[in-house]
Amino acid sequence: MKRWDEFARLLTTPEDRAAFEMVRTGARRYAAQATYVGSPDLLEAILLSVLTDLAVRLRSETPATAHR
C-alpha cells in the first residue's frame, strides 16, 4: 500500500485525496479476512474488501426508513 502514497500526493483536490484515502482504508480493513477465501487473485481480495467497506459505510449513512 505504500507504493500508492505518491499517487495520493498527486491528486489535485482535498476531496479526491480524502476519497482515495477512504478507499485505501477499506482495502486494508478487510484484507485479512479476504485472504481466507483461498483465491490466488490478490486484486479480487482487495476489490472485495473495498466494496464491503463501502457497502457498510453506505448502509450506516442511509436513513433507516430507506432500507427495505
N, C-alpha and C positions, 0 to 999 in steps of 0.2 A: 504494500500500500504506500510505502514511502516514495516510490517512483512517481506517484501522482501528485506529489507536492508542487512540482514545477508547473504542472497543468493548472492546479488550483490557483497558483500565484498569477498566472497569465489571464485568468478570467477577468473581464473588464469591469463588472459591477459587483457591489457588495451582495446584491440579491443572488447573482449567479454563484458567487463563492459560497454563500450560505446554503444554497440548494445543492451544490456539489458536495459540500461537507455533510449534509443530511444523507445523501446517497451513500457516501463513503462510510458513514457511521452505520447505516443499515447493512452494508456488506459485512462489516466487522461483527455486528451484533449477533447474527445468526450463522456465521460461517462455521463455527464449531459444530453446531447441530447438523449442518448440511454435509459435513464430512462423513457422518454415519450412514448416509444414503447409499454409499458404495459406488457412486458414479465416478468414473475416471475423468469426467469432464469438469474441470475446475470452474470454467466460466458458467456452466449450468448451476453449480452450487452457489456462486456469487450472485447470479441473477435471481435465483430463487430466494436468497437471503434478502436482497434489496426489495424485491416485490413483497415479501412477507412483512418487512418493516414498514413499507409504505402503506400496505393494507391496514396494519394495526394503527398507524397514525391517522389515516383517513377515517377509520371507524371511530376513533376517540374524538375526532374533531367534528363529526357529523352529529347533529341533534338526534336524540333517541327516537323521536317521532318519525324520522326518515327511514329507520330500519324496519323491514317487513319480514 
